[in-house]
Amino acid sequence: MAQTNQLGLTETAAINQDLDNIIGTNNRVPRLISGGSISQGKFRFIQYMRIKDPKAWRSICNGPTTITYVVNDADGTTAPKPKAMFTDEEREKHDVDNKALAMLHSALAPEVDIGVHDCKTGKEMWDALLAIYEGNEEMKESRREMLTQKFNLFNHFPGATLENQIQRFVALVSDMKTHDISLEKNVINKKLLNALPRNWDTNVTLIKRPGI
């Protein structure tokens, strides 16, 4: 019995570890790419960065700070400043850019990270990941059309539990919102009600009845 309990605890710990990797913790960046998709991970990563380190997030969005100095007082010519000449304040700005890049690396599984390992800045890596996993506008539109069709055809799978069906539906609607597909609440509710198993027909009729 003790061995069985130990195995159960080990499995639970492994599941919790996987969840921590996906959704992140206070001290761990959430996984950006999961199952070959960036849609859900992107939302969690952005929210985490905005709260945890907004300066690093701005660096990812806008690119690193270019620190310059005047090389010719006469005409005001400037040039990138050597790191050896940085002031403490300038070094802090540079460190923010390095941290942004490091946090992106931490958000990627090794097999994904190796594909963007040569990126020098957080913005360069972010743009590369979006290009790989979201594609150009034509590919995004194709993805939106596929999700819309999937929504229109959504239905109950024989043998599937109600919980499983709702989970699939919530994931689909969430994915559509991530891809900028707007849906009215009544359209979402109606689609889910119409997709419920047949043994729910009486309940669905009551729910749809005006005034209830």
C-alpha positions as CSV (number, residue, x, y, z in Angstrom):
1,M,0.0,0.0,0.0
2,A,2.8,2.4,0.9
3,Q,4.4,1.7,-2.5
4,T,1.1,2.4,-4.3
5,N,0.7,5.7,-2.4
6,Q,4.2,6.6,-3.2
7,L,3.6,6.0,-6.9
8,G,0.4,8.1,-6.7
9,L,2.2,11.0,-5.1
10,T,4.9,10.8,-7.8
11,E,2.4,10.8,-10.6
12,T,0.6,13.8,-8.9
13,A,3.9,15.7,-8.6
14,A,4.6,15.0,-12.3
15,I,1.2,16.3,-13.3
16,N,1.6,19.4,-11.1
17,Q,5.1,20.0,-12.7
18,D,3.6,19.8,-16.2
19,L,0.9,22.3,-15.2
20,D,3.5,24.7,-13.8
21,N,5.4,24.5,-17.0
22,I,2.3,25.3,-19.1
23,I,0.6,28.0,-17.0
24,G,3.7,29.3,-15.1
25,T,4.1,30.2,-11.5
26,N,5.1,33.4,-9.7
27,N,8.8,32.6,-10.4
28,R,8.4,30.6,-13.6
29,V,7.6,32.0,-17.1
30,P,4.6,30.1,-18.6
31,R,5.2,27.9,-21.6
32,L,4.8,29.9,-24.8
33,I,4.5,27.1,-27.3
34,S,2.4,24.0,-26.4
35,G,1.4,21.2,-28.7
36,G,2.7,23.1,-31.8
37,S,0.4,26.1,-31.1
38,I,1.1,29.6,-29.7
39,S,-2.4,30.8,-29.3
40,Q,-3.1,30.0,-25.6
41,G,0.5,30.3,-24.5
42,K,0.9,33.7,-26.1
43,F,-2.0,35.1,-24.0
44,R,-0.6,33.7,-20.7
45,F,3.0,34.9,-21.6
46,I,1.9,38.4,-22.3
47,Q,-0.2,38.7,-19.1
48,Y,2.7,37.3,-17.1
49,M,5.3,39.7,-18.6
50,R,3.0,42.8,-18.2
51,I,2.7,42.1,-14.5
52,K,6.1,40.5,-13.7
53,D,8.4,42.7,-15.8
54,P,6.7,45.4,-17.9
55,K,10.1,46.9,-18.9
56,A,11.2,43.5,-20.3
57,W,7.9,43.2,-22.2
58,R,8.4,46.7,-23.7
59,S,11.8,45.6,-24.8
60,I,10.3,42.5,-26.5
61,C,7.6,44.7,-28.2
62,N,9.8,47.7,-29.2
63,G,13.3,46.3,-29.4
64,P,16.4,47.0,-27.3
65,T,17.4,50.4,-26.2
66,T,20.2,51.8,-28.4
67,I,22.6,53.6,-26.2
68,T,24.6,56.2,-28.0
69,Y,27.1,58.9,-27.3
70,V,28.4,62.0,-29.1
71,V,31.5,61.4,-31.0
72,N,31.8,64.8,-32.6
73,D,30.7,67.8,-30.6
74,A,31.0,70.1,-33.6
75,D,28.3,68.5,-35.6
76,G,26.6,66.4,-32.9
77,T,27.4,63.1,-34.6
78,T,26.5,60.1,-32.4
79,A,27.5,56.4,-32.5
80,P,26.6,53.3,-30.4
81,K,28.3,53.5,-27.1
82,P,30.8,50.8,-26.2
83,K,29.6,48.7,-23.2
84,A,32.8,49.5,-21.3
85,M,31.7,53.2,-21.3
86,F,28.2,52.5,-20.0
87,T,27.0,54.4,-16.9
88,D,25.2,52.5,-14.2
89,E,21.9,53.7,-15.5
90,E,22.8,52.7,-19.1
91,R,23.9,49.3,-17.9
92,E,20.6,48.8,-16.2
93,K,18.8,49.6,-19.5
94,H,21.0,47.1,-21.3
95,D,20.3,44.4,-18.6
96,V,16.6,44.8,-19.2
97,D,17.1,43.9,-22.9
98,N,19.2,40.8,-21.9
99,K,16.5,39.8,-19.4
100,A,13.8,40.0,-22.0
101,L,15.7,37.7,-24.2
102,A,16.4,35.3,-21.4
103,M,12.8,35.2,-20.3
104,L,11.7,34.2,-23.8
105,H,14.3,31.4,-23.9
106,S,12.9,30.2,-20.5
107,A,9.4,30.1,-22.0
108,L,10.4,27.7,-24.8
109,A,10.8,24.0,-24.7
110,P,14.4,23.0,-25.8
111,E,13.2,21.6,-29.1
112,V,11.5,24.9,-29.9
113,D,14.3,27.1,-28.4
114,I,17.0,25.6,-30.6
115,G,15.2,27.0,-33.7
116,V,15.5,30.6,-32.6
117,H,18.8,30.2,-30.7
118,D,20.6,32.6,-32.9
119,C,18.2,35.6,-32.2
120,K,20.1,38.4,-30.6
121,T,17.3,40.4,-29.0
122,G,13.9,39.7,-27.4
123,K,12.1,41.5,-30.2
124,E,13.9,39.5,-32.9
125,M,13.0,36.2,-31.2
126,W,9.4,37.3,-30.6
127,D,8.9,38.3,-34.3
128,A,10.5,35.1,-35.4
129,L,8.2,33.0,-33.2
130,L,5.1,34.8,-34.4
131,A,6.2,34.4,-38.0
132,I,6.7,30.6,-37.5
133,Y,3.6,29.8,-35.5
134,E,1.1,32.4,-36.7
135,G,2.3,33.0,-40.2
136,N,1.4,35.9,-42.5
137,E,-2.0,37.6,-42.8
138,E,-3.1,35.1,-45.5
139,M,-2.3,32.2,-43.2
140,K,-4.0,33.9,-40.3
141,E,-7.2,34.4,-42.3
142,S,-7.1,30.7,-43.3
143,R,-6.8,29.8,-39.7
144,R,-9.8,32.0,-38.8
145,E,-11.9,30.4,-41.6
146,M,-11.0,26.9,-40.3
147,L,-11.9,27.8,-36.7
148,T,-15.2,29.3,-37.8
149,Q,-16.0,26.2,-39.8
150,K,-15.1,24.1,-36.7
151,F,-17.4,26.2,-34.6
152,N,-20.3,25.8,-37.1
153,L,-19.9,22.0,-37.2
154,F,-19.3,21.6,-33.4
155,N,-21.5,18.8,-32.0
156,H,-21.6,16.1,-29.4
157,F,-19.3,13.1,-29.9
158,P,-21.0,9.7,-29.1
159,G,-19.6,8.4,-25.9
160,A,-18.0,11.7,-24.8
161,T,-18.9,13.1,-21.4
162,L,-20.6,16.4,-21.0
163,E,-17.6,17.7,-19.1
164,N,-15.3,16.7,-22.1
165,Q,-17.7,18.4,-24.5
166,I,-17.8,21.6,-22.6
167,Q,-14.0,21.6,-22.3
168,R,-13.6,21.2,-26.1
169,F,-16.1,24.0,-26.7
170,V,-14.5,26.4,-24.2
171,A,-11.1,25.7,-25.8
172,L,-12.5,26.3,-29.3
173,V,-14.2,29.6,-28.4
174,S,-11.0,30.8,-26.6
175,D,-8.9,29.9,-29.7
176,M,-11.3,31.9,-31.8
177,K,-11.1,35.0,-29.6
178,T,-7.3,34.7,-29.7
179,H,-7.5,34.9,-33.5
180,D,-9.8,38.0,-33.3
181,I,-13.0,36.2,-34.2
182,S,-15.9,38.0,-32.5
183,L,-18.9,36.1,-31.4
184,E,-22.1,37.3,-29.7
185,K,-22.8,35.6,-26.4
186,N,-26.2,34.5,-27.5
187,V,-24.6,32.8,-30.6
188,I,-22.1,31.0,-28.3
189,N,-24.8,29.9,-25.9
190,K,-27.1,28.7,-28.7
191,K,-24.4,26.7,-30.3
192,L,-23.5,24.9,-27.1
193,L,-27.1,24.2,-26.2
194,N,-27.8,22.8,-29.7
195,A,-24.7,20.5,-29.4
196,L,-25.7,18.9,-26.1
197,P,-26.6,15.2,-26.1
198,R,-30.1,14.1,-26.9
199,N,-30.9,13.3,-23.3
200,W,-30.6,17.0,-22.6
201,D,-33.3,17.9,-25.1
202,T,-35.9,18.6,-22.4
203,N,-33.5,20.8,-20.4
204,V,-32.5,22.7,-23.5
205,T,-36.1,23.3,-24.4
206,L,-36.8,24.8,-20.9
207,I,-33.6,26.9,-21.1
208,K,-34.6,28.3,-24.4
209,R,-38.2,29.1,-23.4
210,P,-38.7,32.9,-23.0
211,G,-38.9,34.1,-19.4
212,I,-36.8,31.2,-18.0
